[in-house]
Amino acid sequence: MPRCWGKTKPLAAPGTALQPQGLWTVGRDLAGEGGGDEEETKEKDLLHRPLLLIRITLSLLGIVPYSYNSDTHRYVLNWRSWAGLHTIGVFLWLCALLVSTSVGIVRVFVQSQFLQESGNHELELMGVVIIVGCLLNAWVEVINVIILGRSLCNFLNLWQMFSARTSLDPTRRLRFASCVYAIFLYAFVFAVLVVAVLGPSDMLMGIVDLLTQVLFLVSPQWLAQETLAVQVVRVVVALVVCHLYMVYKGSLFLFVSICHMLHNVLEGWRNQLSHTLHVAWQDAGLDHLEQHSSCQVVQLDQLVQSHCQVVMMVRKTETIFSSTLQCFYATQVVTLCLELYLVAYRIGVGTGYYGHEAIWQAIIISQTCIVFFLVSLKASRVCEEAERCVDVLRHGLPYTASDKDKFHFGELTVALTSSPICISGGRFFTINRPFIITVVGAVLSYFVIVLQLKLPSASSVRQNLAALNTTTFNHTL
């Protein structure tokens, strides 16, 4: 039995049924009684190895202002440290980039010659809008880290103590999953850079040139010189875009890793509850089915306490990542629509894809869809696992159970059925499978409509109608 669970209070009054008894808190553990060396080792190694690659990536990008203190076994935030100053510098850089981008977009729309001279101005503008969406998400991520930096440190410390004080394992298969996320991030950036170096298409170069005008306020006349300085500026723009993309997606992969941990503890807690109820029925002599389980028997009052801690972890995850999810879904839907519009445009005009253009555009669309489904499905698994816990309660308790067990079983029933346990975007939307189907259906409907409007037959019909209307109008005059 974990050390902190040995301190349970007697049966509470019915008026306090919703308040778990003997609940350990952060303050109690931080000021605690000094555990053994085994507990300290478990706390120290909990998040270091599983999230190593993602943490190194985010540290290089400048959005990890906190560090782990080996003396206190806690994550601490120090803005005067190198990591804190790095984060502040990245924030100032993104703020300046956001201001220059706003000015650059206004300049592009004011310059009438751009819309007249560029034949692919529509596609170039859409490419710029997609990158601006990455910039906005990266800026929100850095602001979120600066505002909620200490809350994030406390959240990570809670995971340390939760794993040390319970038998639940939140890091099961987390190291492999986090390595896959980080490798995917690097592989996408490397693939796009390789395709761009081997043979950039005209549309890609047009997007890069327009990004140079928008981000760095460079005049198109200077870009037309094709000097060495122009090539250097284009390379700098590519590096800036890679940095924005990795800050944006890397923060999402950290959220996905947290959802993985939440799913692990909910699944472990459900197995403990199921095994405890099974043993209760066996002791009553009413259940003769054999159940092979490696779970230890946990008392119902202990399950009430651990469930309260799991719910607290879910709520803190919502608080920390709510702005991230709101900005992600707001821009991701627009990004998917714009990328599918580029495909519909190529199909509609009948030009098709040539050279490396098809490769890099397929890579971009694929990674957008993969990230969308990865974030959505991982977050929805938390809600689904919580619903499975409710099904376990249907086994009930035998009539011969003690009054104390019946009371705590009632506590669990109220806790599991009164309020849903799920990940939401600031309570504006709940991430579950119906939500995913709604978003996907809206994006696909948009693609079908745009594809119908861009087909050559539809274009010719519109041109014939326009010519007929013009002729009729002239005859009328």
SVG drawing of the C-alpha trace seen along z (x, -y; Angstrom):
<svg xmlns="http://www.w3.org/2000/svg" viewBox="-33 -52 59 73">
<polyline fill="none" stroke="black" stroke-width="0.4" points="0.0,0.0 1.4,-3.5 2.7,-5.5 0.2,-8.4 -2.8,-6.1 -2.2,-4.7 -3.7,-7.8 -7.3,-7.5 -9.9,-9.1 -13.0,-7.4 -16.2,-7.3 -17.3,-10.8 -20.8,-12.3 -23.1,-12.1 -22.8,-15.9 -19.1,-15.4 -19.6,-12.6 -18.1,-14.5 -14.9,-15.3 -12.5,-12.3 -11.0,-11.7 -7.3,-11.7 -6.5,-13.3 -2.8,-14.1 -2.0,-17.5 0.9,-19.2 1.7,-21.2 1.6,-18.0 4.0,-16.2 6.4,-19.1 6.6,-19.8 6.3,-16.1 7.9,-13.7 11.0,-12.9 10.5,-9.6 13.0,-6.9 15.7,-6.7 13.5,-4.5 10.8,-7.2 13.3,-9.9 14.7,-7.8 11.3,-7.2 10.5,-10.9 13.8,-11.8 13.5,-9.5 9.8,-9.8 9.7,-12.3 13.4,-12.6 13.8,-9.6 10.2,-9.3 10.1,-13.0 13.9,-13.4 13.8,-14.0 10.8,-16.3 12.2,-18.3 15.6,-18.7 13.8,-19.8 11.6,-22.4 14.7,-23.6 16.6,-24.3 13.6,-26.1 13.4,-28.3 10.1,-27.4 11.3,-25.5 12.2,-28.1 12.1,-25.6 14.6,-23.1 14.8,-20.1 16.5,-20.6 18.2,-17.3 18.5,-18.5 14.8,-19.1 13.6,-16.7 11.3,-19.4 10.9,-21.4 11.7,-25.1 11.3,-28.2 14.0,-30.9 13.7,-33.7 17.2,-34.8 18.7,-31.5 19.8,-30.8 16.6,-28.9 14.4,-31.7 16.3,-34.4 16.1,-32.2 12.3,-32.0 12.0,-35.8 14.2,-36.4 12.0,-34.1 8.9,-35.9 10.3,-39.3 11.4,-37.9 8.0,-36.5 6.3,-39.7 8.5,-41.7 7.8,-39.2 4.1,-39.4 4.1,-43.2 6.2,-43.1 3.9,-40.4 0.8,-42.6 2.5,-45.5 3.7,-43.3 0.2,-41.9 -1.3,-45.4 1.5,-46.4 0.8,-43.4 -2.9,-44.3 -2.1,-48.0 0.3,-47.2 -2.0,-46.8 0.8,-45.7 1.2,-42.5 -2.4,-41.4 -2.0,-42.5 1.4,-41.0 1.4,-37.7 -0.6,-35.0 -0.5,-32.8 -1.1,-35.5 -4.1,-33.6 -2.1,-30.5 0.9,-32.5 -1.4,-34.4 -2.9,-31.1 0.6,-29.7 1.5,-32.9 -1.8,-32.6 -0.8,-29.0 2.6,-30.2 1.0,-33.1 -1.2,-30.6 2.0,-28.8 3.3,-32.1 0.1,-32.9 0.2,-29.4 3.8,-29.7 3.2,-33.2 0.3,-31.8 2.5,-28.9 5.3,-31.2 2.8,-33.5 1.2,-30.5 4.6,-29.3 5.4,-32.8 2.0,-33.3 1.5,-29.7 5.2,-28.8 4.9,-28.3 1.6,-26.4 3.3,-24.1 6.1,-23.4 3.6,-22.6 1.8,-20.4 5.0,-18.4 5.8,-18.2 2.3,-16.7 3.1,-14.0 6.3,-13.2 4.5,-12.8 1.5,-11.1 3.6,-8.3 5.7,-8.0 2.7,-7.8 0.5,-5.5 0.9,-2.2 -0.4,-3.7 2.2,-4.1 1.6,-7.2 4.8,-6.7 4.0,-3.2 5.0,-3.2 5.5,-7.0 9.2,-7.0 8.6,-5.1 5.6,-7.4 7.4,-10.6 10.4,-9.5 8.1,-8.8 6.6,-12.3 10.0,-14.0 11.3,-11.9 8.2,-12.7 8.8,-16.4 12.4,-16.3 11.6,-14.0 9.0,-16.4 11.3,-19.4 14.1,-17.4 11.9,-16.1 10.5,-19.5 14.0,-21.0 15.4,-18.2 12.6,-18.6 13.1,-22.4 16.8,-22.0 16.5,-19.4 14.1,-21.4 11.8,-24.1 8.7,-24.7 7.7,-28.0 4.8,-28.2 7.0,-27.3 9.5,-30.1 6.6,-32.5 5.5,-31.7 9.0,-32.2 9.4,-35.5 6.0,-36.7 6.9,-35.6 10.1,-37.6 8.1,-40.7 5.6,-40.0 7.9,-38.9 10.9,-41.2 9.2,-44.0 11.5,-43.5 10.5,-45.2 9.8,-43.0 12.2,-45.1 15.1,-44.1 14.1,-40.4 14.1,-40.5 17.8,-41.2 18.7,-37.5 22.0,-38.4 23.8,-36.5 22.1,-38.6 18.7,-37.7 19.5,-34.0 20.7,-34.4 17.5,-36.2 15.5,-33.4 17.5,-30.8 16.8,-32.9 13.1,-32.9 13.1,-29.1 14.9,-28.8 12.4,-31.1 9.5,-29.1 11.1,-25.9 11.5,-27.4 7.8,-28.6 6.6,-25.2 8.7,-23.3 7.6,-25.5 4.0,-25.1 4.0,-21.3 6.4,-20.6 4.1,-22.1 1.2,-20.0 3.3,-16.9 3.9,-17.8 0.2,-18.0 -0.2,-14.6 2.3,-13.1 0.4,-14.5 -2.8,-12.9 -0.9,-9.6 -0.1,-9.8 -3.7,-10.6 -4.9,-7.6 -2.4,-5.4 -3.5,-6.4 -7.2,-6.2 -6.7,-2.7 -4.7,-1.6 -7.3,-3.0 -10.1,-1.2 -8.3,2.1 -7.8,1.6 -11.5,0.8 -12.5,3.8 -10.2,6.1 -11.4,4.7 -15.1,5.3 -14.3,8.8 -12.6,9.7 -15.5,8.3 -17.9,10.6 -15.6,13.5 -15.4,13.0 -19.1,12.9 -19.2,16.3 -21.3,15.0 -18.7,14.8 -17.1,18.1 -15.5,16.8 -11.7,16.7 -10.1,13.4 -6.5,13.3 -5.2,9.9 -1.8,8.5 -3.5,5.7 -3.3,5.5 -6.4,5.2 -7.0,1.6 -9.5,0.4 -12.4,-1.7 -11.5,-4.6 -8.1,-4.6 -9.7,-4.5 -11.7,-7.5 -8.6,-9.4 -6.6,-8.4 -9.6,-9.1 -9.8,-12.7 -6.1,-13.1 -6.6,-11.8 -9.5,-14.3 -7.3,-17.1 -4.7,-16.1 -7.3,-16.3 -8.5,-19.7 -5.0,-21.1 -4.3,-19.8 -7.4,-21.7 -6.3,-24.9 -2.7,-24.8 -3.5,-23.8 -6.9,-25.4 -5.5,-28.4 -3.3,-26.0 -6.3,-23.9 -8.4,-26.9 -5.8,-28.4 -4.9,-25.0 -8.5,-24.1 -9.2,-27.7 -6.2,-27.7 -6.1,-24.1 -9.5,-24.0 -8.5,-27.1 -5.2,-25.4 -6.9,-22.2 -9.4,-24.2 -6.6,-26.2 -4.4,-23.2 -7.3,-21.3 -8.2,-24.4 -4.7,-24.3 -5.4,-20.7 -8.8,-21.6 -7.2,-24.5 -4.7,-22.3 -7.4,-19.8 -9.8,-22.5 -7.4,-24.3 -6.2,-21.0 -2.5,-21.7 -1.8,-18.9 1.5,-18.6 4.9,-18.5 8.4,-17.7 8.8,-18.0 5.7,-20.1 3.4,-17.1 5.9,-15.6 6.2,-18.6 2.5,-19.4 1.6,-15.8 4.0,-15.9 2.5,-19.1 -1.1,-17.9 -0.2,-14.5 1.5,-16.0 -1.4,-18.4 -3.9,-15.6 -1.7,-13.4 -1.2,-16.1 -4.9,-16.9 -6.0,-13.3 -3.1,-12.6 -4.1,-15.5 -7.8,-14.9 -7.7,-11.1 -5.3,-11.2 -7.4,-13.8 -10.6,-11.9 -9.1,-8.7 -9.1,-10.4 -12.9,-10.8 -13.4,-7.3 -11.3,-5.7 -13.2,-7.7 -16.5,-6.4 -15.2,-2.8 -14.7,-3.4 -18.4,-4.1 -19.2,-0.7 -17.1,1.0 -19.5,-0.4 -22.3,1.6 -21.0,4.7 -22.1,3.1 -21.3,4.4 -22.6,7.5 -25.3,7.1 -22.9,8.3 -20.5,5.4 -19.7,3.2 -21.4,-0.2 -18.0,-1.9 -17.5,-0.2 -21.0,-1.0 -20.5,-4.7 -17.3,-4.9 -18.9,-3.1 -21.6,-5.8 -18.8,-8.4 -17.3,-6.8 -20.7,-6.6 -21.3,-10.4 -17.8,-11.3 -17.9,-9.2 -21.4,-10.1 -22.0,-13.7 -19.4,-15.5 -17.8,-14.2 -14.0,-13.7 -12.7,-15.0 -10.4,-17.4 -12.0,-20.6 -10.8,-23.8 -11.6,-26.2 -15.1,-24.8 -15.9,-26.0 -15.8,-22.5 -15.2,-19.0 -12.7,-16.9 -14.4,-13.5 -15.2,-11.5 -18.4,-13.3 -16.4,-16.6 -13.8,-15.1 -16.4,-13.8 -18.1,-17.2 -14.8,-19.0 -13.8,-16.4 -17.2,-16.6 -17.1,-20.4 -13.7,-20.3 -14.6,-17.6 -17.8,-19.4 -15.8,-22.6 -13.4,-20.6 -16.2,-19.0 -17.9,-22.4 -14.6,-24.1 -13.7,-21.2 -17.1,-21.5 -16.6,-25.2 -13.0,-24.8 -13.8,-22.0 -13.1,-23.0 -16.8,-22.3 -18.1,-24.6 -15.6,-27.3 -16.6,-27.1 -20.3,-27.3 -19.6,-30.4 -17.7,-32.0 -20.4,-31.3 -23.0,-32.8 -20.9,-35.8 -20.5,-36.3 -24.2,-35.8 -25.1,-38.3 -22.7,-40.9 -24.2,-40.4 -27.7,-40.7 -26.9,-43.8 -25.2,-45.4 -28.2,-44.6 -30.5,-46.1 -28.5,-49.3"/>
</svg>
